[in-house]
Amino acid sequence: MNDACGRLVRMTAAGPSDGTRRARPKGRDAHRAKDSAATRNDILRAAARRFAEHGFAHVTLQDIAQDAGVTPALVNRYFVSKRALFELVAQAHVDEAQPLTDVGEFASDLMAYWQDVDRRTPALALVRSIDLDGGKLLRHELERRVRGHWRQFLAGDPEAPAKIRLLESLTMGLGLFGIGALLGEEESLSSETLIAMERRLALMIEACLSD
């Protein structure tokens, strides 16, 4: 994640009046840094879950703070603003693109992504916040996560624009409506249904890529 949007407070210890410095107990700074990182991660996780469920406009810093077990002031101290926190959530969980060598494996990975409650939070948060800046951030993340990779893969293909649109529709539609993440319907899917969906998803991807 991009830590530039975060803001940590530097803690310093005052020395005694004679100008000498007190010796710090061993491990105190390391323990403090560990606690700080854990708190920051707790806030990010709570924010991701909230934004994914309700969208940017319907989440407050108080909501996030309550879920993370901290105060709203501490959330601001680490992340400056709700918008900065949202942007960090939106940019999270970006895996490095791997060459497409097996469509079945790609379909399996895509199914796994949408069934992972934590990994899919950026996608859900962005979709539920599509009115934020006219969807500019959503379009940016779609380009970075989906369109850009397929554009490179299909470079030189005269039907690349059509294929990319279809592949993007499959990618997003699978999770939002196929898995049911947008409407909270994923628990109603049996293992047999998920296996059948994965098999047919691979067939649809192959059809999109074929000439």
C-alpha angles and dihedrals in degrees: 000000000000107000092189091092092054123084121203122196115233112226118206130185120226115233125230121275094262091066097249120123125243114239111247118230111257114262096015095114092044091050091048092050090049092051090047093052092047092050091048091051091048090054093047092049092048091048093048092052093047096046091046091053102039110013129236099292096052099048125083131196086245090060092051094044092050092052092047094046094240138102126270088242090060091050089054091046092058101035107021096220145008090252093054089049091049092052091053090051091048091052097047129110098025107160120205109259114253125203112267105247102150126029092201091056091047090052090049092051091048091051090049092050094055093046092053106092093203101042094050095051095097092054094047093043091053095046092049089049097047091130091062107108090344092294093301094137092047091052090048093053093045089054092048098044105031120004098044094053094048091045090058092045093050097040110150095018108128090211094048095116092055093044093048092052091051093045091049090050090051092047096051099031092052093061102032097046109002095053088026098230093144094054098032094246101128095102090065093064117100122217089249091055092049092050091050091048092052092050093049092043089059090052092051092049090050089050091052092051097044123095 
